[in-house]
Amino acid sequence: MKLFIDTANMQEIRDGARLGVISGVTTNPSLAAMEGIGNRENYRAAVQEISDILDGPISVEVVSLEAEGMVAEGREIAEWIPNPWVKIPSTVAGFEAIATLAKDGIKVNQTLCFSLNQALLGAQAGSFVVSPFVGRLDDIGQQGMDLVEDIVSVFRQQKIETQVLAASVRTSLHCSQAARAGAHIATVPYKVLLQMVQHPLTDSGVSRFLSDWGKAGNS
């Protein structure tokens, strides 16, 4: 399972890239707004800066609600960087836009997926990757990871090539569960990436090694 970082913060992307474990980046209008990116030109500049930092897929979301606008935005985004994935929502207009963009050869990340049926429709329309939102389903009392498992299982059974990207990941446990479920990718906030590193036995082990080394007369 590959790991993407879910942020529009340049420092977090640089720090994640230095770890050597990040294969791509996912962004959305909310993440961009959190970083003070307030218009299309600034958003394009930010995406291009991300592309300079990390050589991997960058998911960029459209903001239009109608299919025609989504297609126009998607085609524009596809020209911004070498490896774009255009994020299209799982709506009626979205599926229409996915079908058009897929025919153009543009890779689509079908976002805001909350059901197996939405995932199946997106795969038929031509989504390159589908993103079930785990944490948001957890928020309403459902088991978000169950949806990831269902999509992976059905796609394998039906020999569907669309990849599964576990999104709205909130904890390091979500990452482990996504890997067990067979997700191709999990996209995580930087703080969750750091949580994946941490273990108290690692910390205590390093401290003991250093202590023993010092007792042996080394400085």
N, C-alpha and C positions, 0 to 999 in steps of 0.2 A: 504494500500500500504506500503510495506516495503522499507526501505532506506538502500542502500549500499553506501560505500564511494569509490570514484574513484581516487586512488592514490597508489604510491609505497613508500610514505614518512612515515616512522615509527612513527614519532612524531604526524603527522596528524591522523594516525590510532589510536594511543593511546588517543589523545585528543577527537576524535570522539567516541571512545568506552566509555570513562568516562561519556559522556553525556547520555549514555544508550539508544540511538536512532538508532544505526547502527546495522544492522543484517548481513552484509557481506561486502566483499571487491571485487572490480574489478581492475585488473591491465592489462597492455599491454606493449609491448616492448618500446614504446615511454615514458611511465611513468617511466619504469625501468631505461631507459637511462638518464632521467632527474635527477635521484638519483645516477648516477654514477655506476649503475649495468651493467657491461660490458660483462659478459659471463654467460654460462649456470649454472655453479656451484654457482656463486654469486646470480644468480636469484633464484635458488632452496633454498639457505640459506635464502634469503629475504622472500620468500613465507613461509618457515617454521617458520620464526620469526613472520610473520603476523598471522599465525595459532596459535602461542602461545599467541598473544595479544587478538585475537577475536575468539570466538567459533562460527563460521558461515561459509557459503560458500565463497570460495575464487576462483575467476575466473582468470585462468592463460592461456595466449594465446600462441599458437604454432607459429613458424616462417617459417616452411617449406611451399613450394608452391605446392608440389605434394602430392597426397592422401596418398601414402605409408609413406612418411616422417611425415605427420600430424598424422597418426595413431600411428606411433612409438613414437612420442613426447607425444601424448595424453596418451598413456599407461604409459609412464614414469612419466608424471605429476601426474597421478592418484595414483602413489605410494608415492608421496612426503608428503601428508598431509591427515588427516582424511576426509575432506569434500571438495574435489576439483570439480570445474566446468571447464572443458576444453573449451577454446574459439577457435572456428573454424570459418573461414571467409565464407561468402555466395558466394562461387565460385563453379564451377563444381567439382573440386577436393575436395573442402570443403564438399559438400553434400555427396560425396562418403565416405569421412572420417567420417562424422557424422553418417552415416548408420552403419559403422563398429564399431565405438566406442559405439554407442547406444546398439548394440547387445552384446557388452562386459559388459553392465551394467554401463558404464561410463556416467555421466551427462555432457551434452554438452550445452555450451552457444554459440548459433549461433550469431556471431558478424558481424559488418559491413553490417547490413541489411538496405536496402534503398527502398524496395518495398514490397507490399503485396504479390506478386508472390514469392519473395525470402522467405518470412515468411512461406507461404504455403508449399513450397518445403522443407524447413527445418523441419517443423512439421511432414511432411510425412516421412522424413528420420530418425526422432527420436530425434530432438532437445528437450532438457528438458526446455530450455528457449531461446527466440529469442530477440535480442537486436536491435531495430530500433534506428538509430542515428539521434536525433532530430536537434541538433545544426548544424551539417554539411549540412543537407538539408536546414535549414534556410539560411546558407551561400550562397547557390546557387539560392536563391529566391523562394524556396518552403516552404510550411508550414510543418515543420517537425512533429509537434504534430498531424497533420491530419493523418499521417501514423500510429501513435500509436493508434488513435481512430479507424482507419479502421481495423487494425489487431485485436484489442480487440473485435470489433463488429463481424467480420467474424469468429473468433475463437469461440465466444459464440454461434453464429448461427449454426456453424458446429459441435459444441460440441468437439472442439479440446482442449486437456488438456495442451498443451505447454503453458508455462507462458510467459508474455510479460514484458520485462525489458526496460524501457525508458533510453537510453544512450545518450552520448554527450549532457548532460544537462548543460546549461550555466548560468541559472538564477533561482532565487527562484520562479519566475512565471512559469517556465517550470515544477517545481515540483508540483505546484498547478494544472496545466493543465494536467499533467500526472495522477494525482489522479482522477481528474474529468473524464478523458478518460477511467479509469478503469484498468490502468497498475497495474500489480502485484507488481512491483519493480521499483524504480528509483535509478540510481546510480549517485552520485553527488560529485563534488570536495569539499574539505573541506571549501573553501571560500563561496561556495553556501550554505553549511550546516549552516554556521554562518549567512548568509543573511536571512535564514529562521527563525532564532531566533529573529532578530532585528525588532523593531517597535518603532517609536518615542513616541507613547502614553504610551508604557510600560516604557520607559526611564523617561519620564516626570512624570508618575505616581509614580515611585519609588522615584524620587527626592521630590515630594510633600509629600509623606508619611513620608519620613525622616525629612523634614522641619517641618511638623506639629507635629511630635513626639518630635522634639527639642524644639518647642515653648511651648509644654506642660511641659517643665522642665525636660525632660529626656536627658541623655547624652549617 
